[in-house]
Amino acid sequence: MKSVEEMRKDGYPLKIIGNGGYPAILVDCQLLFDGDYMGIYRYPGGDCCHDLVEIKAHFQVLEQ
């Protein structure tokens, strides 16, 4: 399991504006197959998983 600090070194931003224009903060990682993972972001209404491709293509980064 990766820490938030390790995920940030891999390129995941700490804070984003994401789903529906809401702010979110990176809180954990969701492990996938073959050692891959996605970031878990905490929104005001609950948590959501995002990968780097989705973040770069669709979300605004507030703090890298």
All heavy atoms as TSV, in Angstrom:
chain	resi	resn	atom	element	x	y	z
A	1	MET	N	N	0.856	-1.180	0.000
A	1	MET	CA	C	0.000	0.000	0.000
A	1	MET	C	C	0.899	1.239	0.000
A	1	MET	O	O	1.850	1.327	0.758
A	1	MET	CB	C	-0.882	-0.018	1.237
A	1	MET	CG	C	-1.913	1.065	1.258
A	1	MET	SD	S	-3.327	0.751	0.241
A	1	MET	CE	C	-4.475	0.130	1.405
A	2	LYS	N	N	0.590	2.174	-0.863
A	2	LYS	CA	C	1.388	3.402	-0.972
A	2	LYS	C	C	0.841	4.481	-0.053
A	2	LYS	O	O	-0.360	4.589	0.147
A	2	LYS	CB	C	1.364	3.916	-2.405
A	2	LYS	CG	C	2.129	3.042	-3.362
A	2	LYS	CD	C	2.474	3.821	-4.593
A	2	LYS	CE	C	3.357	2.983	-5.474
A	2	LYS	NZ	N	4.529	3.692	-5.898
A	3	SER	N	N	1.746	5.286	0.457
A	3	SER	CA	C	1.338	6.441	1.259
A	3	SER	C	C	0.986	7.601	0.330
A	3	SER	O	O	1.336	7.594	-0.860
A	3	SER	CB	C	2.470	6.855	2.203
A	3	SER	OG	O	3.550	7.397	1.453
A	4	VAL	N	N	0.318	8.599	0.871
A	4	VAL	CA	C	-0.029	9.786	0.088
A	4	VAL	C	C	1.239	10.451	-0.442
A	4	VAL	O	O	1.288	10.893	-1.589
A	4	VAL	CB	C	-0.886	10.762	0.930
A	4	VAL	CG1	C	-1.029	12.111	0.232
A	4	VAL	CG2	C	-2.255	10.158	1.207
A	5	GLU	N	N	2.296	10.484	0.353
A	5	GLU	CA	C	3.552	11.097	-0.083
A	5	GLU	C	C	4.140	10.351	-1.288
A	5	GLU	O	O	4.629	10.966	-2.231
A	5	GLU	CB	C	4.567	11.127	1.063
A	5	GLU	CG	C	4.204	12.083	2.184
A	5	GLU	CD	C	3.167	11.498	3.151
A	5	GLU	OE1	O	2.994	10.252	3.212
A	5	GLU	OE2	O	2.504	12.292	3.834
A	6	GLU	N	N	4.095	9.017	-1.250
A	6	GLU	CA	C	4.597	8.222	-2.365
A	6	GLU	C	C	3.744	8.433	-3.619
A	6	GLU	O	O	4.266	8.518	-4.733
A	6	GLU	CB	C	4.599	6.739	-2.004
A	6	GLU	CG	C	5.636	6.374	-0.966
A	6	GLU	CD	C	5.486	4.947	-0.472
A	6	GLU	OE1	O	4.349	4.516	-0.194
A	6	GLU	OE2	O	6.532	4.269	-0.382
A	7	MET	N	N	2.438	8.526	-3.429
A	7	MET	CA	C	1.541	8.754	-4.555
A	7	MET	C	C	1.804	10.108	-5.192
A	7	MET	O	O	1.777	10.246	-6.415
A	7	MET	CB	C	0.086	8.646	-4.092
A	7	MET	CG	C	-0.284	7.251	-3.625
A	7	MET	SD	S	-1.884	7.186	-2.838
A	7	MET	CE	C	-2.944	7.626	-4.188
A	8	ARG	N	N	2.072	11.107	-4.378
A	8	ARG	CA	C	2.378	12.437	-4.914
A	8	ARG	C	C	3.664	12.399	-5.729
A	8	ARG	O	O	3.765	13.048	-6.767
A	8	ARG	CB	C	2.461	13.459	-3.784
A	8	ARG	CG	C	1.076	13.697	-3.164
A	8	ARG	CD	C	1.106	14.709	-2.077
A	8	ARG	NE	N	1.334	16.044	-2.653
A	8	ARG	CZ	C	1.646	17.099	-1.918
A	8	ARG	NH1	N	1.761	16.989	-0.615
A	8	ARG	NH2	N	1.820	18.270	-2.489
A	9	LYS	N	N	4.650	11.622	-5.294
A	9	LYS	CA	C	5.892	11.471	-6.055
A	9	LYS	C	C	5.627	10.792	-7.398
A	9	LYS	O	O	6.332	11.037	-8.376
A	9	LYS	CB	C	6.919	10.675	-5.254
A	9	LYS	CG	C	7.510	11.445	-4.102
A	9	LYS	CD	C	8.491	10.610	-3.322
A	9	LYS	CE	C	8.986	11.381	-2.103
A	9	LYS	NZ	N	9.841	10.564	-1.239
A	10	ASP	N	N	4.605	9.945	-7.446
A	10	ASP	CA	C	4.212	9.276	-8.699
A	10	ASP	C	C	3.396	10.184	-9.612
A	10	ASP	O	O	3.048	9.795	-10.721
A	10	ASP	CB	C	3.399	8.019	-8.403
A	10	ASP	CG	C	4.230	6.889	-7.807
A	10	ASP	OD1	O	5.476	6.955	-7.868
A	10	ASP	OD2	O	3.619	5.932	-7.288
A	11	GLY	N	N	3.046	11.391	-9.139
A	11	GLY	CA	C	2.344	12.351	-9.986
A	11	GLY	C	C	0.927	12.681	-9.576
A	11	GLY	O	O	0.291	13.535	-10.194
A	12	TYR	N	N	0.391	12.009	-8.556
A	12	TYR	CA	C	-0.971	12.312	-8.114
A	12	TYR	C	C	-0.995	13.648	-7.377
A	12	TYR	O	O	-0.197	13.861	-6.465
A	12	TYR	CB	C	-1.499	11.216	-7.183
A	12	TYR	CG	C	-2.038	10.034	-7.925
A	12	TYR	CD1	C	-1.208	8.994	-8.314
A	12	TYR	CD2	C	-3.381	9.957	-8.260
A	12	TYR	CE1	C	-1.705	7.909	-9.012
A	12	TYR	CE2	C	-3.890	8.873	-8.959
A	12	TYR	CZ	C	-3.040	7.854	-9.328
A	12	TYR	OH	O	-3.542	6.785	-10.023
A	13	PRO	N	N	-1.894	14.561	-7.761
A	13	PRO	CA	C	-1.988	15.837	-7.056
A	13	PRO	C	C	-2.660	15.662	-5.694
A	13	PRO	O	O	-3.484	14.766	-5.504
A	13	PRO	CB	C	-2.844	16.698	-7.977
A	13	PRO	CG	C	-3.574	15.758	-8.852
A	13	PRO	CD	C	-2.771	14.507	-8.931
A	14	LEU	N	N	-2.313	16.540	-4.764
A	14	LEU	CA	C	-2.903	16.485	-3.422
A	14	LEU	C	C	-4.341	16.991	-3.438
A	14	LEU	O	O	-5.222	16.388	-2.833
A	14	LEU	CB	C	-2.071	17.308	-2.437
A	14	LEU	CG	C	-2.590	17.332	-0.999
A	14	LEU	CD1	C	-2.589	15.934	-0.392
A	14	LEU	CD2	C	-1.773	18.296	-0.163
A	15	LYS	N	N	-4.582	18.105	-4.150
A	15	LYS	CA	C	-5.921	18.699	-4.180
A	15	LYS	C	C	-6.359	18.935	-5.617
A	15	LYS	O	O	-5.575	19.423	-6.434
A	15	LYS	CB	C	-5.936	20.033	-3.432
A	15	LYS	CG	C	-5.643	19.894	-1.957
A	15	LYS	CD	C	-5.648	21.251	-1.263
A	15	LYS	CE	C	-5.282	21.102	0.201
A	15	LYS	NZ	N	-5.245	22.404	0.879
A	16	ILE	N	N	-7.624	18.602	-5.880
A	16	ILE	CA	C	-8.191	18.791	-7.221
A	16	ILE	C	C	-9.589	19.392	-7.116
A	16	ILE	O	O	-10.199	19.391	-6.053
A	16	ILE	CB	C	-8.276	17.458	-7.995
A	16	ILE	CG1	C	-9.180	16.444	-7.267
A	16	ILE	CG2	C	-6.904	16.884	-8.257
A	16	ILE	CD1	C	-9.478	15.180	-8.052
A	17	ILE	N	N	-10.047	19.919	-8.246
A	17	ILE	CA	C	-11.466	20.234	-8.424
A	17	ILE	C	C	-11.947	19.160	-9.395
A	17	ILE	O	O	-11.475	19.080	-10.526
A	17	ILE	CB	C	-11.687	21.632	-9.031
A	17	ILE	CG1	C	-11.158	22.720	-8.100
A	17	ILE	CG2	C	-13.166	21.840	-9.341
A	17	ILE	CD1	C	-11.949	22.916	-6.838
A	18	GLY	N	N	-12.844	18.307	-8.944
A	18	GLY	CA	C	-13.226	17.148	-9.738
A	18	GLY	C	C	-14.709	17.046	-9.979
A	18	GLY	O	O	-15.338	17.996	-10.423
A	19	ASN	N	N	-15.258	15.911	-9.663
A	19	ASN	CA	C	-16.652	15.571	-9.948
A	19	ASN	C	C	-17.610	16.709	-9.629
A	19	ASN	O	O	-17.728	17.132	-8.487
A	19	ASN	CB	C	-17.061	14.339	-9.151
A	19	ASN	CG	C	-16.306	13.098	-9.554
A	19	ASN	OD1	O	-15.643	13.081	-10.586
A	19	ASN	ND2	N	-16.390	12.066	-8.752
A	20	GLY	N	N	-18.284	17.220	-10.650
A	20	GLY	CA	C	-19.282	18.261	-10.464
A	20	GLY	C	C	-18.725	19.590	-9.990
A	20	GLY	O	O	-19.459	20.436	-9.503
A	21	GLY	N	N	-17.410	19.793	-10.115
A	21	GLY	CA	C	-16.796	21.048	-9.701
A	21	GLY	C	C	-16.505	21.142	-8.212
A	21	GLY	O	O	-16.220	22.222	-7.697
A	22	TYR	N	N	-16.526	20.019	-7.527
A	22	TYR	CA	C	-16.272	20.009	-6.084
A	22	TYR	C	C	-14.794	19.798	-5.791
A	22	TYR	O	O	-14.101	19.067	-6.507
A	22	TYR	CB	C	-17.073	18.896	-5.407
A	22	TYR	CG	C	-18.547	19.164	-5.379
A	22	TYR	CD1	C	-19.393	18.562	-6.302
A	22	TYR	CD2	C	-19.107	20.031	-4.444
A	22	TYR	CE1	C	-20.753	18.799	-6.291
A	22	TYR	CE2	C	-20.464	20.275	-4.427
A	22	TYR	CZ	C	-21.286	19.654	-5.348
A	22	TYR	OH	O	-22.627	19.901	-5.334
A	23	PRO	N	N	-14.297	20.390	-4.699
A	23	PRO	CA	C	-12.907	20.162	-4.300
A	23	PRO	C	C	-12.749	18.788	-3.654
A	23	PRO	O	O	-13.677	18.278	-3.027
A	23	PRO	CB	C	-12.643	21.272	-3.277
A	23	PRO	CG	C	-13.987	21.567	-2.694
A	23	PRO	CD	C	-14.978	21.342	-3.811
A	24	ALA	N	N	-11.568	18.213	-3.825
A	24	ALA	CA	C	-11.273	16.911	-3.231
A	24	ALA	C	C	-9.804	16.852	-2.847
A	24	ALA	O	O	-8.964	17.535	-3.434
A	24	ALA	CB	C	-11.601	15.796	-4.208
A	25	ILE	N	N	-9.502	16.018	-1.862
A	25	ILE	CA	C	-8.128	15.843	-1.386
A	25	ILE	C	C	-7.762	14.365	-1.436
A	25	ILE	O	O	-8.588	13.497	-1.151
A	25	ILE	CB	C	-7.944	16.428	0.027
A	25	ILE	CG1	C	-6.480	16.415	0.424
A	25	ILE	CG2	C	-8.811	15.718	1.038
A	25	ILE	CD1	C	-6.145	17.289	1.608
A	26	LEU	N	N	-6.523	14.094	-1.821
A	26	LEU	CA	C	-6.005	12.733	-1.899
A	26	LEU	C	C	-5.850	12.166	-0.490
A	26	LEU	O	O	-5.176	12.759	0.351
A	26	LEU	CB	C	-4.656	12.742	-2.619
A	26	LEU	CG	C	-3.953	11.414	-2.834
A	26	LEU	CD1	C	-4.774	10.491	-3.733
A	26	LEU	CD2	C	-2.579	11.652	-3.431
A	27	VAL	N	N	-6.485	11.013	-0.227
A	27	VAL	CA	C	-6.453	10.449	1.128
A	27	VAL	C	C	-5.875	9.043	1.203
A	27	VAL	O	O	-5.430	8.609	2.272
A	27	VAL	CB	C	-7.854	10.452	1.785
A	27	VAL	CG1	C	-8.324	11.868	2.026
A	27	VAL	CG2	C	-8.861	9.664	0.977
A	28	ASP	N	N	-5.875	8.297	0.083
A	28	ASP	CA	C	-5.430	6.905	0.136
A	28	ASP	C	C	-5.293	6.374	-1.284
A	28	ASP	O	O	-5.491	7.106	-2.245
A	28	ASP	CB	C	-6.444	6.067	0.911
A	28	ASP	CG	C	-5.827	4.847	1.597
A	28	ASP	OD1	O	-4.671	4.497	1.289
A	28	ASP	OD2	O	-6.514	4.240	2.442
A	29	CYS	N	N	-4.957	5.079	-1.409
A	29	CYS	CA	C	-4.885	4.463	-2.733
A	29	CYS	C	C	-5.742	3.206	-2.783
A	29	CYS	O	O	-5.922	2.527	-1.773
A	29	CYS	CB	C	-3.449	4.166	-3.132
A	29	CYS	SG	S	-2.685	2.789	-2.303
A	30	GLN	N	N	-6.270	2.941	-3.955
A	30	GLN	CA	C	-7.043	1.731	-4.222
A	30	GLN	C	C	-6.167	0.817	-5.061
A	30	GLN	O	O	-5.824	1.148	-6.194
A	30	GLN	CB	C	-8.331	2.071	-4.983
A	30	GLN	CG	C	-9.127	0.856	-5.405
A	30	GLN	CD	C	-9.643	0.062	-4.223
A	30	GLN	OE1	O	-10.266	0.625	-3.341
A	30	GLN	NE2	N	-9.352	-1.218	-4.204
A	31	LEU	N	N	-5.773	-0.309	-4.493
A	31	LEU	CA	C	-4.929	-1.250	-5.213
A	31	LEU	C	C	-5.717	-1.936	-6.317
A	31	LEU	O	O	-6.883	-2.292	-6.140
A	31	LEU	CB	C	-4.355	-2.286	-4.248
A	31	LEU	CG	C	-3.447	-1.743	-3.147
A	31	LEU	CD1	C	-3.008	-2.872	-2.234
A	31	LEU	CD2	C	-2.257	-1.023	-3.730
A	32	LEU	N	N	-5.043	-2.112	-7.461
A	32	LEU	CA	C	-5.620	-2.804	-8.609
A	32	LEU	C	C	-4.755	-4.030	-8.898
A	32	LEU	O	O	-3.891	-4.386	-8.112
A	32	LEU	CB	C	-5.662	-1.868	-9.817
A	32	LEU	CG	C	-6.409	-0.546	-9.621
A	32	LEU	CD1	C	-6.223	0.344	-10.834
A	32	LEU	CD2	C	-7.879	-0.791	-9.343
A	33	PHE	N	N	-4.969	-4.672	-10.025
A	33	PHE	CA	C	-4.171	-5.827	-10.402
A	33	PHE	C	C	-2.773	-5.421	-10.851
A	33	PHE	O	O	-2.542	-4.303	-11.279
A	33	PHE	CB	C	-4.860	-6.590	-11.538
A	33	PHE	CG	C	-6.184	-7.169	-11.123
A	33	PHE	CD1	C	-7.362	-6.628	-11.587
A	33	PHE	CD2	C	-6.240	-8.253	-10.266
A	33	PHE	CE1	C	-8.582	-7.155	-11.209
A	33	PHE	CE2	C	-7.446	-8.791	-9.879
A	33	PHE	CZ	C	-8.622	-8.239	-10.344
A	34	ASP	N	N	-1.841	-6.348	-10.749
A	34	ASP	CA	C	-0.468	-6.181	-11.250
A	34	ASP	C	C	0.269	-4.992	-10.648
A	34	ASP	O	O	1.082	-4.359	-11.310
A	34	ASP	CB	C	-0.465	-6.071	-12.776
A	34	ASP	CG	C	-1.001	-7.336	-13.436
A	34	ASP	OD1	O	-0.788	-8.426	-12.877
A	34	ASP	OD2	O	-1.640	-7.219	-14.501
A	35	GLY	N	N	-0.031	-4.647	-9.396
A	35	GLY	CA	C	0.686	-3.579	-8.707
A	35	GLY	C	C	0.246	-2.178	-9.068
A	35	GLY	O	O	0.821	-1.212	-8.583
A	36	ASP	N	N	-0.730	-2.037	-9.923
A	36	ASP	CA	C	-1.237	-0.716	-10.299
A	36	ASP	C	C	-2.187	-0.213	-9.205
A	36	ASP	O	O	-2.647	-0.987	-8.368
A	36	ASP	CB	C	-1.964	-0.801	-11.635
A	36	ASP	CG	C	-2.063	0.542	-12.336
A	36	ASP	OD1	O	-1.409	1.503	-11.880
A	36	ASP	OD2	O	-2.802	0.634	-13.336
A	37	TYR	N	N	-2.467	1.071	-9.215
A	37	TYR	CA	C	-3.383	1.642	-8.231
A	37	TYR	C	C	-4.017	2.920	-8.747
A	37	TYR	O	O	-3.569	3.490	-9.729
A	37	TYR	CB	C	-2.661	1.898	-6.902
A	37	TYR	CG	C	-1.689	3.060	-6.947
A	37	TYR	CD1	C	-2.088	4.326	-6.578
A	37	TYR	CD2	C	-0.382	2.879	-7.359
A	37	TYR	CE1	C	-1.208	5.392	-6.624
A	37	TYR	CE2	C	0.506	3.926	-7.401
A	37	TYR	CZ	C	0.087	5.189	-7.037
A	37	TYR	OH	O	0.955	6.245	-7.094
A	38	MET	N	N	-5.061	3.350	-8.069
A	38	MET	CA	C	-5.734	4.624	-8.332
A	38	MET	C	C	-5.749	5.421	-7.038
A	38	MET	O	O	-5.726	4.854	-5.949
A	38	MET	CB	C	-7.181	4.390	-8.779
A	38	MET	CG	C	-7.330	3.652	-10.074
A	38	MET	SD	S	-9.050	3.283	-10.441
A	38	MET	CE	C	-9.594	4.873	-11.032
A	39	GLY	N	N	-5.836	6.732	-7.174
A	39	GLY	CA	C	-5.939	7.577	-5.991
A	39	GLY	C	C	-7.373	7.634	-5.483
A	39	GLY	O	O	-8.316	7.675	-6.266
A	40	ILE	N	N	-7.521	7.631	-4.172
A	40	ILE	CA	C	-8.830	7.828	-3.551
A	40	ILE	C	C	-8.880	9.281	-3.093
A	40	ILE	O	O	-8.039	9.724	-2.303
A	40	ILE	CB	C	-9.054	6.892	-2.354
A	40	ILE	CG1	C	-8.978	5.436	-2.801
A	40	ILE	CG2	C	-10.406	7.189	-1.694
A	40	ILE	CD1	C	-9.060	4.429	-1.663
A	41	TYR	N	N	-9.866	10.004	-3.609
A	41	TYR	CA	C	-10.039	11.417	-3.285
A	41	TYR	C	C	-11.293	11.599	-2.443
A	41	TYR	O	O	-12.332	11.011	-2.739
A	41	TYR	CB	C	-10.124	12.254	-4.564
A	41	TYR	CG	C	-8.768	12.449	-5.198
A	41	TYR	CD1	C	-8.234	11.502	-6.054
A	41	TYR	CD2	C	-7.997	13.561	-4.900
A	41	TYR	CE1	C	-6.976	11.655	-6.611
A	41	TYR	CE2	C	-6.738	13.731	-5.448
A	41	TYR	CZ	C	-6.234	12.782	-6.304
A	41	TYR	OH	O	-4.977	12.943	-6.843
A	42	ARG	N	N	-11.182	12.402	-1.405
A	42	ARG	CA	C	-12.312	12.664	-0.510
A	42	ARG	C	C	-12.998	13.961	-0.931
A	42	ARG	O	O	-12.410	15.040	-0.916
A	42	ARG	CB	C	-11.838	12.767	0.930
A	42	ARG	CG	C	-12.972	13.028	1.900
A	42	ARG	CD	C	-12.758	12.410	3.258
A	42	ARG	NE	N	-12.637	10.958	3.127
A	42	ARG	CZ	C	-11.820	10.224	3.903
A	42	ARG	NH1	N	-11.090	10.798	4.828
A	42	ARG	NH2	N	-11.752	8.917	3.746
A	43	TYR	N	N	-14.258	13.830	-1.319
A	43	TYR	CA	C	-15.134	14.947	-1.675
A	43	TYR	C	C	-16.049	15.246	-0.496
A	43	TYR	O	O	-16.186	14.407	0.406
A	43	TYR	CB	C	-15.995	14.570	-2.891
A	43	TYR	CG	C	-15.243	14.534	-4.190
A	43	TYR	CD1	C	-14.630	13.360	-4.625
A	43	TYR	CD2	C	-15.139	15.659	-4.981
A	43	TYR	CE1	C	-13.941	13.319	-5.823
A	43	TYR	CE2	C	-14.451	15.628	-6.186
A	43	TYR	CZ	C	-13.856	14.458	-6.597
A	43	TYR	OH	O	-13.175	14.426	-7.790
A	44	PRO	N	N	-16.710	16.398	-0.508
A	44	PRO	CA	C	-17.647	16.703	0.577
A	44	PRO	C	C	-18.723	15.621	0.775
A	44	PRO	O	O	-19.142	15.364	1.893
A	44	PRO	CB	C	-18.279	18.030	0.153
A	44	PRO	CG	C	-17.264	18.677	-0.730
A	44	PRO	CD	C	-16.580	17.533	-1.439
A	45	GLY	N	N	-19.121	14.950	-0.297
A	45	GLY	CA	C	-20.176	13.939	-0.194
A	45	GLY	C	C	-19.682	12.505	-0.069
A	45	GLY	O	O	-20.480	11.585	0.036
A	46	GLY	N	N	-18.369	12.279	-0.105
A	46	GLY	CA	C	-17.829	10.924	0.000
A	46	GLY	C	C	-16.595	10.738	-0.857
A	46	GLY	O	O	-16.140	11.667	-1.522
A	47	ASP	N	N	-16.051	9.534	-0.842
A	47	ASP	CA	C	-14.809	9.229	-1.544
A	47	ASP	C	C	-15.065	8.738	-2.966
A	47	ASP	O	O	-16.120	8.174	-3.256
A	47	ASP	CB	C	-14.039	8.150	-0.794
A	47	ASP	CG	C	-13.548	8.624	0.574
A	47	ASP	OD1	O	-13.631	9.832	0.851
A	47	ASP	OD2	O	-13.090	7.775	1.350
A	48	CYS	N	N	-14.042	8.938	-3.834
A	48	CYS	CA	C	-14.125	8.508	-5.224
A	48	CYS	C	C	-12.710	8.187	-5.714
A	48	CYS	O	O	-11.755	8.872	-5.341
A	48	CYS	CB	C	-14.731	9.618	-6.075
A	48	CYS	SG	S	-15.087	9.125	-7.759
A	49	CYS	N	N	-12.579	7.144	-6.537
A	49	CYS	CA	C	-11.280	6.763	-7.104
A	49	CYS	C	C	-11.077	7.444	-8.452
A	49	CYS	O	O	-11.992	7.493	-9.273
A	49	CYS	CB	C	-11.214	5.257	-7.300
A	49	CYS	SG	S	-11.201	4.319	-5.782
A	50	HIS	N	N	-9.843	7.938	-8.666
A	50	HIS	CA	C	-9.474	8.548	-9.941
A	50	HIS	C	C	-8.075	8.087	-10.313
A	50	HIS	O	O	-7.205	7.959	-9.448
A	50	HIS	CB	C	-9.453	10.081	-9.852
A	50	HIS	CG	C	-10.757	10.702	-9.513
A	50	HIS	ND1	N	-11.882	10.569	-10.291
A	50	HIS	CD2	C	-11.120	11.487	-8.463
A	50	HIS	CE1	C	-12.880	11.241	-9.739
A	50	HIS	NE2	N	-12.444	11.796	-8.633
A	51	ASP	N	N	-7.846	7.876	-11.618
A	51	ASP	CA	C	-6.487	7.580	-12.072
A	51	ASP	C	C	-5.872	8.853	-12.669
A	51	ASP	O	O	-6.559	9.850	-12.896
A	51	ASP	CB	C	-6.444	6.411	-13.037
A	51	ASP	CG	C	-7.148	6.660	-14.365
A	51	ASP	OD1	O	-7.309	7.820	-14.756
A	51	ASP	OD2	O	-7.523	5.676	-15.013
A	52	LEU	N	N	-4.565	8.809	-12.907
A	52	LEU	CA	C	-3.855	9.997	-13.396
A	52	LEU	C	C	-4.347	10.467	-14.755
A	52	LEU	O	O	-4.424	11.675	-14.998
A	52	LEU	CB	C	-2.349	9.717	-13.470
A	52	LEU	CG	C	-1.591	9.864	-12.161
A	52	LEU	CD1	C	-0.133	9.452	-12.340
A	52	LEU	CD2	C	-1.683	11.271	-11.623
A	53	VAL	N	N	-4.677	9.550	-15.637
A	53	VAL	CA	C	-5.153	9.931	-16.973
A	53	VAL	C	C	-6.435	10.751	-16.852
A	53	VAL	O	O	-6.587	11.802	-17.484
A	53	VAL	CB	C	-5.371	8.679	-17.854
A	53	VAL	CG1	C	-6.022	9.051	-19.169
A	53	VAL	CG2	C	-4.058	7.956	-18.080
A	54	GLU	N	N	-7.361	10.287	-16.027
A	54	GLU	CA	C	-8.632	10.996	-15.809
A	54	GLU	C	C	-8.394	12.372	-15.199
A	54	GLU	O	O	-8.985	13.368	-15.631
A	54	GLU	CB	C	-9.517	10.150	-14.891
A	54	GLU	CG	C	-10.839	10.784	-14.535
A	54	GLU	CD	C	-11.621	9.955	-13.543
A	54	GLU	OE1	O	-11.027	9.192	-12.755
A	54	GLU	OE2	O	-12.855	10.087	-13.558
A	55	ILE	N	N	-7.523	12.435	-14.208
A	55	ILE	CA	C	-7.236	13.705	-13.535
A	55	ILE	C	C	-6.658	14.714	-14.521
A	55	ILE	O	O	-7.112	15.857	-14.603
A	55	ILE	CB	C	-6.280	13.481	-12.343
A	55	ILE	CG1	C	-6.994	12.702	-11.239
A	55	ILE	CG2	C	-5.753	14.817	-11.811
A	55	ILE	CD1	C	-6.076	12.189	-10.148
A	56	LYS	N	N	-5.660	14.293	-15.296
A	56	LYS	CA	C	-5.004	15.197	-16.246
A	56	LYS	C	C	-5.947	15.668	-17.350
A	56	LYS	O	O	-5.845	16.802	-17.812
A	56	LYS	CB	C	-3.774	14.523	-16.848
A	56	LYS	CG	C	-2.655	14.360	-15.849
A	56	LYS	CD	C	-1.481	13.617	-16.446
A	56	LYS	CE	C	-0.372	13.455	-15.426
A	56	LYS	NZ	N	0.782	12.722	-15.952
A	57	ALA	N	N	-6.872	14.803	-17.761
A	57	ALA	CA	C	-7.762	15.131	-18.874
A	57	ALA	C	C	-8.970	15.961	-18.469
A	57	ALA	O	O	-9.467	16.755	-19.272
A	57	ALA	CB	C	-8.234	13.849	-19.553
A	58	HIS	N	N	-9.463	15.796	-17.244
A	58	HIS	CA	C	-10.767	16.363	-16.913
A	58	HIS	C	C	-10.835	17.250	-15.677
A	58	HIS	O	O	-11.848	17.911	-15.483
A	58	HIS	CB	C	-11.788	15.238	-16.730
A	58	HIS	CG	C	-11.920	14.371	-17.935
A	58	HIS	ND1	N	-12.534	14.785	-19.105
A	58	HIS	CD2	C	-11.495	13.104	-18.162
A	58	HIS	CE1	C	-12.483	13.808	-19.989
A	58	HIS	NE2	N	-11.861	12.772	-19.449
A	59	PHE	N	N	-9.815	17.236	-14.840
A	59	PHE	CA	C	-9.909	17.953	-13.568
A	59	PHE	C	C	-8.891	19.084	-13.460
A	59	PHE	O	O	-7.861	19.074	-14.115
A	59	PHE	CB	C	-9.698	17.004	-12.393
A	59	PHE	CG	C	-10.705	15.870	-12.325
A	59	PHE	CD1	C	-10.360	14.665	-11.771
A	59	PHE	CD2	C	-11.988	16.008	-12.814
A	59	PHE	CE1	C	-11.258	13.625	-11.690
A	59	PHE	CE2	C	-12.917	14.974	-12.742
A	59	PHE	CZ	C	-12.538	13.776	-12.170
A	60	GLN	N	N	-9.217	20.027	-12.621
A	60	GLN	CA	C	-8.304	21.136	-12.335
A	60	GLN	C	C	-7.479	20.768	-11.114
A	60	GLN	O	O	-8.020	20.337	-10.087
A	60	GLN	CB	C	-9.107	22.404	-12.043
A	60	GLN	CG	C	-8.249	23.577	-11.641
A	60	GLN	CD	C	-9.076	24.781	-11.222
A	60	GLN	OE1	O	-10.296	24.788	-11.330
A	60	GLN	NE2	N	-8.413	25.792	-10.726
A	61	VAL	N	N	-6.160	20.913	-11.200
A	61	VAL	CA	C	-5.276	20.636	-10.078
A	61	VAL	C	C	-5.120	21.917	-9.261
A	61	VAL	O	O	-4.728	22.947	-9.790
A	61	VAL	CB	C	-3.899	20.137	-10.570
A	61	VAL	CG1	C	-2.933	19.996	-9.408
A	61	VAL	CG2	C	-4.045	18.826	-11.309
A	62	LEU	N	N	-5.433	21.827	-7.983
A	62	LEU	CA	C	-5.271	22.967	-7.080
A	62	LEU	C	C	-3.913	22.969	-6.396
A	62	LEU	O	O	-3.350	24.015	-6.139
A	62	LEU	CB	C	-6.370	22.964	-6.005
A	62	LEU	CG	C	-7.800	23.189	-6.486
A	62	LEU	CD1	C	-8.759	23.110	-5.322
A	62	LEU	CD2	C	-7.910	24.517	-7.192
A	63	GLU	N	N	-3.433	21.771	-6.057
A	63	GLU	CA	C	-2.120	21.651	-5.410
A	63	GLU	C	C	-1.495	20.342	-5.824
A	63	GLU	O	O	-2.057	19.280	-5.611
A	63	GLU	CB	C	-2.272	21.690	-3.885
A	63	GLU	CG	C	-0.942	21.652	-3.147
A	63	GLU	CD	C	-1.105	21.768	-1.653
A	63	GLU	OE1	O	-2.118	22.323	-1.190
A	63	GLU	OE2	O	-0.216	21.282	-0.951
A	64	GLN	N	N	-0.335	20.441	-6.436
A	64	GLN	CA	C	0.369	19.239	-6.890
A	64	GLN	C	C	1.053	18.614	-5.700
A	64	GLN	O	O	1.038	17.504	-5.417
A	64	GLN	CB	C	1.396	19.580	-7.966
A	64	GLN	CG	C	2.032	18.372	-8.606
A	64	GLN	CD	C	1.065	17.455	-9.325
A	64	GLN	OE1	O	0.242	17.910	-10.079
A	64	GLN	NE2	N	1.162	16.169	-9.075
